[in-house]
Amino acid sequence: MNPYRWLAVARRSALALGLGAFSASAAATTIDFDDIANANGSPIVAGYSQLAWSNFDVLDTVAFENANGPSGYSNGAVSPPNVALNGHGQPAYFGSGSAFTLNDLFLTSAWMDGMDVQIRGLRHAGVVYETTQRIDTTAPTHVVLDWVGIDKVEFAAAGGALHGYVDKDGVPGEQFALDKVTLNGPVTTATVPEPATWAMLTLGLGLGGAALRRRRAVTLTKAVSAAAPFARVSSVPTTLAVAVFRAKSTASAPSGVRRKQTDQRDRIESARHPS
């Protein structure tokens, strides 16, 4: 294989491997709450999935239905058995100290049909995205957001009419089930590239620099070679160069002009070299 072609292939491969490692580290994360033990309505602790949580509880929908009867919680378990819920039907949020992208999530009302949930995406305490979703108890609503560069997501539910489910533990309210939250980020120490990744990127960039230097050297060599004939022409004696130039000029001129040029040269030569 041509060495230059091999170098180009190696450079592309190294860069692709290095950048691929970065892409893998930034892959989307799905939060389904199923890895939380003792999901009996207890609060989601700060730091779960590298996020801060406020007024979000976790519920095992299978255990809850066995003890309480049917509800929208069970219908909203896209990834059973656990879901998150807004405690006492009050506003809730999750967020991070670093920006992230919220891709999508699933919402289901626990007790009310036609309940509205306002979702807001914030960045540095300023609202940058906002939507209101009307949800029911019978099936989850898939909410696609693709909100980029936010650090907090707020939820507030209101309205709707009772579906008919009975809450044995209290009065049915404006609770909703949240499940399968998909996001990219936030950036944490867990996503810092490994040393091998840095080495691969360094190799790729080094190969790229070497190829660029080699290409410049080849270009310079070609330029010197192309200029060599002109350098040789400049070494020809001046008298001979002038004669060649005059011959070309005379050959390209009309016949009348050539005679005048010849007469002028003869007079100049006679003046320079009188007999």
Secondary structure by P-SEA (a helix, b strand, c coil): ccaaaaaaaaaaaaaaaaaaaaaaaacbbbbcccccccccccccccccccbbbccbbbbaaaaaaacccccccccccccccccccccccccccccccbbbbbccbbbbbccccbbbbbbbbbccccccccbbbbbbccbbbbbbbbcccccbbbbbbbbbcccccccccccccbbbbbcbbbbcccccccccccaaaaaaaaaaaaaaaaaaaaaaaaaaaaaaaaaaaaaaaaaccaaaaaaaaaaaaaaaccaaaaaaaaaaaaaaaaaaccc
